[in-house]
Amino acid sequence: MNYQLTRPSPSLSDVVRHYWMLDNCLPQGVEHVQRIVPNGLTELVFYHGTRPQISGPNAPAMDSGMISGQMQHYYDLKVTGHLSLFAVTFQPQGLSRLLNIPVSELHNLSIPLRFLFRDFYASLEDQIHDAITFKGRIQCVENFLMKRISESSMRYNSERINGSLRLINQSKGLISIETLASAACCSRRQYERIFTESIGTSPARFLRTVRFQWAIHARSRQPESTLTSLAYDCGFADQSHMCNEFVRLSGMTPGQFFGECEPFSDYFQGIDH
């Protein structure tokens, strides 16, 4: 299996979290099923070779180029044959810098890229496919992103949201919406509208996802911890509360999740704590 991950150019660090690629070939008749859970991030993926099959609540249709908004549900990805993909993982607010529509319109959706970037898609897909190397594909997509970055009013709001995200990350999601709105110099109602348009989901839903992701990350750092101590360390009222959140966001209890899935947090990967 060939897996690579790298950070973006400094000029795109506010938009892109990282780029990654995966090239893997499973033996004939072998399949791998991966549970995909909400992670607080949005993503652009180009598939080459065999596309994975998706099942689960609100499972999206697949295309060679897909863009995913903020998710609040889980689904399963079944991989067979030769899987080859190149992906751009955006910062939580990154997608809002590229679109001329509120990112909330992509909430719980994965849609073909050609529907959003019709004038650019065919050329970009050909460039990504022809580039072959990881470095070459990154150069292609960075050229595209630099042309698409909007300098509209979303730029002003992005500064506010960047400040909010710093507070959310520092608190591991244990912060009130009132505190975030006050720090952004907004009324709660105004703040919720700006946040939802920029991030793609409401502050309350995003905070729940971040707390869920922090529990996964905390378990990866302390694999021997009990579920009870994990619940209290991550700010849940009790183990039952944590269990309900895991079932809602992953379809599994914490015991089932940590028994079947690697405790790896996409959201907190590479974030200084």
C-alpha positions in Angstrom: 0.0 0.0 0.0 1.3 3.5 -0.9 0.0 6.2 1.4 1.4 9.8 1.3 0.3 13.0 3.1 1.8 16.5 3.0 0.9 20.0 4.0 -0.1 22.8 1.5 2.0 25.7 0.4 2.0 28.5 3.0 -0.3 30.7 0.9 -3.0 28.0 1.1 -2.6 27.0 4.7 -5.8 28.8 5.7 -7.7 26.9 3.1 -6.2 23.4 2.9 -5.4 21.2 5.9 -3.4 18.6 3.9 -3.2 16.6 0.7 -3.1 12.9 0.7 -3.0 10.0 -1.7 -3.6 6.2 -1.4 -2.8 3.5 -3.9 -3.7 0.0 -2.9 -4.6 -3.2 -4.7 -6.6 -5.9 -2.9 -6.4 -9.5 -4.0 -9.3 -10.7 -6.1 -12.3 -11.6 -3.9 -11.0 -9.6 -0.9 -12.9 -6.6 0.3 -12.3 -4.0 3.0 -15.1 -2.1 4.8 -14.2 1.2 6.4 -16.7 3.1 8.6 -16.6 6.8 7.8 -17.7 9.1 10.6 -18.2 12.9 10.9 -14.8 14.6 11.3 -15.5 18.4 11.1 -13.7 18.7 7.8 -14.6 18.9 4.1 -12.9 17.1 1.3 -12.3 16.9 -2.4 -11.4 13.5 -3.8 -10.4 12.2 -7.2 -10.8 8.5 -7.7 -8.8 6.4 -10.2 -9.2 2.7 -10.7 -12.0 0.9 -8.9 -14.3 3.3 -7.1 -15.4 2.2 -3.6 -19.1 1.3 -2.9 -20.9 3.2 -0.3 -23.7 2.0 2.0 -25.5 3.5 5.0 -27.9 6.4 5.8 -28.0 9.0 3.0 -25.1 7.3 1.2 -23.9 9.6 -1.6 -23.6 8.5 -5.3 -20.1 8.1 -6.5 -18.3 9.9 -9.4 -14.6 10.2 -10.4 -14.4 13.6 -8.7 -16.3 14.2 -5.5 -16.6 17.1 -3.0 -18.0 16.5 0.5 -19.6 19.0 2.8 -19.9 18.8 6.5 -21.3 15.4 7.5 -23.5 14.6 10.5 -24.0 10.9 9.7 -21.9 7.9 9.1 -21.6 5.5 6.2 -19.5 2.5 5.2 -17.0 2.4 2.4 -16.4 -1.0 0.8 -13.1 -1.2 -1.1 -12.4 -3.9 -3.7 -9.8 -4.3 -6.5 -7.4 -1.4 -7.2 -8.1 1.7 -5.2 -6.2 4.8 -6.2 -7.2 8.3 -5.0 -5.9 11.8 -4.5 -7.6 14.0 -2.0 -7.6 17.6 -0.7 -8.7 17.9 2.9 -9.8 21.4 3.6 -9.6 23.4 6.8 -13.1 23.6 8.4 -13.7 27.0 6.8 -11.6 26.4 3.7 -14.3 25.5 1.3 -16.1 28.8 1.9 -13.1 30.5 0.2 -13.7 28.6 -3.0 -17.5 28.7 -3.5 -19.9 31.4 -4.4 -22.7 29.8 -2.3 -23.0 29.2 1.5 -21.2 26.0 2.3 -24.2 25.1 4.4 -25.9 24.1 1.1 -23.5 21.1 1.0 -24.4 20.0 4.5 -24.6 16.1 4.6 -23.9 16.0 0.9 -21.2 14.5 -1.3 -21.7 15.6 -4.9 -19.8 15.3 -8.2 -17.3 18.1 -8.6 -18.4 18.7 -12.1 -21.7 20.1 -10.7 -19.9 22.9 -8.8 -17.0 23.7 -11.1 -18.4 22.9 -14.5 -16.1 25.3 -16.4 -12.9 24.0 -14.8 -13.7 20.3 -14.0 -12.8 18.5 -17.2 -9.5 20.3 -17.5 -8.6 19.8 -13.8 -9.5 16.1 -13.9 -7.3 15.5 -16.9 -4.4 17.4 -15.3 -4.7 15.3 -12.1 -4.9 12.1 -14.0 -1.9 13.0 -16.3 0.3 14.2 -13.4 0.7 10.7 -12.0 3.1 11.7 -9.2 1.8 13.0 -5.8 3.9 16.2 -6.2 2.6 16.8 -9.7 -1.0 16.4 -8.6 -0.5 18.8 -5.7 0.9 21.4 -8.1 -2.2 21.0 -10.4 -4.7 21.4 -7.6 -2.9 24.3 -6.0 -2.9 26.2 -9.3 -6.7 25.6 -9.4 -7.3 26.6 -5.8 -5.3 29.8 -6.2 -7.5 30.9 -9.1 -10.7 30.0 -7.2 -10.0 31.6 -3.8 -12.6 34.3 -3.3 -11.7 37.7 -2.0 -15.3 38.7 -1.4 -17.0 39.5 1.9 -16.3 35.9 3.0 -12.7 37.0 3.6 -13.8 39.3 6.4 -15.9 36.6 8.0 -13.2 34.0 7.6 -11.0 36.1 10.0 -13.7 35.9 12.6 -14.2 32.2 12.1 -10.5 31.5 12.3 -10.5 33.0 15.7 -13.5 30.9 16.7 -11.7 27.7 15.5 -8.7 28.5 17.6 -10.9 28.7 20.7 -12.8 25.6 19.7 -9.5 23.6 19.2 -8.0 24.9 22.4 -11.1 23.9 24.4 -11.5 20.6 22.5 -15.1 21.6 21.7 -16.0 22.4 25.4 -17.0 26.0 24.9 -20.3 27.8 24.7 -21.8 29.4 21.6 -22.3 32.6 23.7 -18.5 32.7 24.4 -17.7 32.2 20.7 -20.2 34.9 19.6 -18.9 37.4 22.1 -15.3 36.8 21.0 -16.4 37.4 17.4 -18.2 40.6 18.4 -21.5 39.3 17.2 -24.9 38.6 18.6 -25.6 34.9 18.9 -28.1 34.9 16.1 -25.7 36.8 13.8 -22.8 34.5 14.8 -24.7 31.3 14.1 -25.6 32.5 10.6 -22.0 33.5 9.8 -20.6 30.3 11.3 -23.1 28.0 9.4 -22.5 29.7 6.1 -18.7 29.5 6.5 -18.3 26.1 8.1 -21.2 24.3 6.6 -23.0 23.3 9.8 -24.3 25.0 12.9 -22.0 25.8 15.8 -23.8 23.3 18.0 -23.4 20.5 15.6 -19.8 21.3 14.9 -18.9 21.4 18.6 -20.5 18.0 19.1 -18.4 16.6 16.2 -15.2 18.2 17.7 -15.9 16.6 21.1 -16.5 13.3 19.4 -13.2 13.6 17.5 -11.4 14.6 20.7 -12.6 11.4 22.4 -11.2 9.3 19.6 -7.9 11.2 19.7 -7.7 10.9 23.5 -8.3 7.2 23.3 -5.5 6.9 20.8 -3.1 8.6 23.2 -4.3 6.5 26.2 -5.5 3.2 24.8 -5.7 1.6 28.3 -8.1 4.2 29.7 -11.5 3.0 30.7 -14.6 4.3 28.9 -15.8 6.0 32.1 -12.6 8.0 32.6 -12.5 8.8 28.8 -16.0 10.2 29.1 -15.2 12.5 32.0 -11.8 13.5 30.6 -13.5 14.6 27.3 -16.2 16.6 29.0 -19.2 14.3 28.6 -21.6 14.3 31.5 -21.2 10.6 32.0 -20.4 7.4 30.1 -24.1 7.1 28.9 -23.9 10.6 27.3 -20.7 9.6 25.5 -22.3 6.4 24.4 -25.3 8.2 22.9 -23.0 10.6 21.0 -21.0 7.7 19.6 -24.1 5.9 18.4 -25.5 9.0 16.8 -22.3 9.9 15.0 -20.8 6.4 14.2 -23.6 3.9 14.6 -21.6 2.1 17.3 -21.2 2.2 21.0 -17.7 3.4 22.2 -16.8 -0.2 23.0 -17.9 -1.4 19.5 -16.1 1.5 17.8 -12.8 1.1 19.5 -13.0 -2.7 19.1 -13.6 -2.4 15.3 -12.1 0.9 14.2 -8.6 2.4 14.6 -8.8 5.3 17.2 -7.6 7.9 14.7 -9.0 11.4 14.7 -8.9 13.1 11.3 -9.7 16.5 12.9 -7.0 16.5 15.5 -4.3 15.0 13.3 -1.4 17.5 13.3 -3.0 20.0 15.6 -0.8 21.2 18.5 -2.5 20.5 21.8 
